[in-house]
């Protein structure tokens, strides 16, 4: 039994170590919405997807949205992409590119938008309450209800926002600029 354990341990120790990329960084982007701090935390690399992709995106392996101290994680898969340094790597299939605050007569919504760089990856937009609850989200022009408010119409009524506010960005939109700190 000891020989077996020793053999397994020797095999494990002989395997090459997988190191984190040397160009990895963590970035924090902050905005205010309805008196609540919204923080996007991104774990990325300083490379981008290959320039032939539809959108030149940063290569991010993880992102969280913190609304009023509540940490939220979007249900986003990963895709293998060819990067600007010529290496294939796994990254989020949809990366956040903008945060906005939609202020209505009955409350504020945090709007998070992003898109994928894999050609078939759609644009994504999610609307969160300032309490950190995902109220509604959409991929491209296909609306999918999720959360307590359901449809866009119910969301508009609940927060006193207009369809135009939900479809266009405010002048105060925060564009996410990725880069090594």
N, C-alpha and C positions, 0 to 999 in steps of 0.2 A: 504494500500500500504506500509506504514511504517513497519507494522508487517511482511509483506512478505520479504522486504529488510533485516530487522533485522534477520529473520529466516534464510535466505540465507547466510548472513554474519556469523552467528553463526555456520552454517554447515561448511562453508569454513574454519573457524578458528579451528574447531575441527578435521579436517583432518590431518593426520600425515604429517610432512614436509619431503620432499625428499631431502636428503643432498647429496652433492658431496662425492665421495669416499675419505677417508682420505689418500689413497695412490696415489692420482692423482698428476701428474706433467706435466710440459711443457718443451720440449726439443728443442734446436736449433742446427742443424747441418749445417756447412758452408763449401763451396768450391768455387773456382774460375774457370771460364770457359770463354775463349776468352775475358779476361779483365772485365768480369761481375761477380758480387757476386751472388751466388746461395745459398739460405737458405731454408732448410726444417724445418718447425715448426710442431711439433707433440704434441698432447694432449693425454697422455697415463696414464696407471696405472702400478704399480710395479709388477703386476701379469702377467702371460702368459696364453696362451690357454692351455688346458689340455695336458699333455705330450703324450697322445695317438694320437694327431692330426699329420697330415703329416709333418708339419713344426711347430716348437715351436716359436710362434709369440708373441710379446708384445700385450697387449690389448689396442689399440688406438681408440679413439672416433672421432678424427679429425686430418687432416694433410693438410697443405698448402705448396705450393712451391712458393718461392719468387725469381724471376729472374730479376735482375737489378731493384729491387724496385716494380716490378709488381707482385701482389699477385694472384696466380692461385690456383684453387681448382679442383682436379680431380673428375669426376663423378663416385663416388664409393658408392655402397649401403652398408647397414649394415646387419650383421648376428648376430644371438644369439649364443654365444659360452659358453661352460663350461670352466671355468678358473681353474688355478692351486690351487686356494683357495676353489674350489668346488661350486662356485656360477655361475649361468647363467647370462651373461651380453651381451648387444649389443655392437658391435665393428665394425670397418671398415672391409669389406670383403676382402680388399686387402691393405696390409701395405708396405710402401717403405722400402727396405732393402739395397739399394745401389744407389749412384749418381756417374756419371762419365762425363767426358768431351771428346767428340769425335772431334778431330781437323782434318779438311780437308784442301785441298789446296784453297778452296773458302770460308771458314768460319768454325765456331765451332757450335756443337750441344750439348745441355745438355741432357744426357741420365739418365732417372729415372727408376729404376726397383723395382718391388715388387712382393709379392705373398700372397695368402690367406692361412689360416690355417684350412679351413673348409672342406678339402678333395676334394670337387668339385670346389673350387675356383682356377682359373688358375693363372699362372705366367703372369705378366704384364710388359711391357716396353714401355715407351713413349720417343719420341725425340722432344725437344723443341729448337726453335731458341734462340739466346742470347737476343732477343727482347721480349721473353716470349710467343711466339706463338707455340701452339702444332702443330707440322708438321706431325707426323706420330706415330701410336701406334700399338701394337700387344698384343694379348693374346695367350700364349703358342706359337705354330708355325703358328697360323692363322693370317696372316697380314690383318689389316683393315686400309684402307686409311682414313685420316682425315686431314683437314687443307689444306693449299695452295699447298703443295708439293705432296700430293697424295701418289703414290706408292713408294716402297723402291728404285726402279731404278731412279725415278725422284728425290728423296731425295739425292741419291748418286751423281747424276749429279749436282744438285744445290749447294751442299756443298763440292764437291770434296772429298768425303769419299768413302771407299771401303766396300764391303759386309762383309769382315772379321772384319773391325772396328765396324760395326753395330752389329755383332753377338757375339763378344767377348769383355770382359772388358779390359781396359788399366791397366798397372801396377799402375797407380795413382788412381784407383777406390776408392771411399770413401764408406766403409761399415758402415752402420748405426748400432751403438751399443746402444741399449735401456737400460735404467736404471734410477733410481731415482737420480737426481742431488745432 
